Amino acid sequence: MDLIMIVASKLYEDGRLSSGQAAELTGLSKRAFIELLGKYNVSVFGDSLDDLKSDIANA
């Protein structure tokens, strides 16, 4: 399970899979997948801090 989760979390982090697709790949529910992302040092919030600051400034 760890290897599949590592691959799925990396693909999710890179934006190549949605959270639902990555969850399906791992055999977990979407909620369980999202809850485990922190263990693999992946943020649920894909944008960097600079991107978020830019979005706020442009709002």
For each residue, the residues with C-beta under 8 A, 3 or more apart:
1: 4 5 26 27
2: 5 6
3: 6 7
4: 1 7 8 25 26 27
5: 1 2 8 9 26 36 40
6: 2 3 9 10 40
7: 3 4 10 11 25
8: 4 5 11 12 17 22 23 25 26 33
9: 5 6 12 13 22 36 37 40 42
10: 6 7 13 14 42
11: 7 8 14 16 17 22 25
12: 8 9 15 16 17 18 19 21 22 37 42
13: 9 10 42 43 46
14: 10 11
15: 12 46
16: 11 12
17: 8 11 12 21 22 25
18: 12 21 22
19: 12 22 23 30 33 34 44
20: 23 24 30
21: 12 17 18 24 25
22: 8 9 11 12 17 18 19 25 26 33
23: 8 19 20 26 28 29 30 32 33 34
24: 20 21 27
25: 4 7 8 11 17 21 22
26: 1 4 5 8 22 23 33
27: 1 4 24
28: 23 32 33 36
29: 23 32 33
30: 19 20 23 33 34
31: 34 35
32: 23 28 29 35 36
33: 8 19 22 23 26 28 29 30 36 37
34: 19 23 30 31 37 44
35: 31 32 38
36: 5 9 28 32 33 39 40
37: 9 12 33 34 40 42 43 44
38: 35 41 42
39: 36
40: 5 6 9 36 37
41: 38
42: 9 10 12 13 37 38
43: 13 37 46
44: 19 34 37
45: 52
46: 13 15 43
47: 51 52 55
48: 51 52
49: 52 53
50: 53 54
51: 47 48 54 55
52: 45 47 48 49 55 56
53: 49 50 56 57
54: 50 51 57 58
55: 47 51 52 58 59
56: 52 53 59
57: 53 54
58: 54 55
59: 55 56
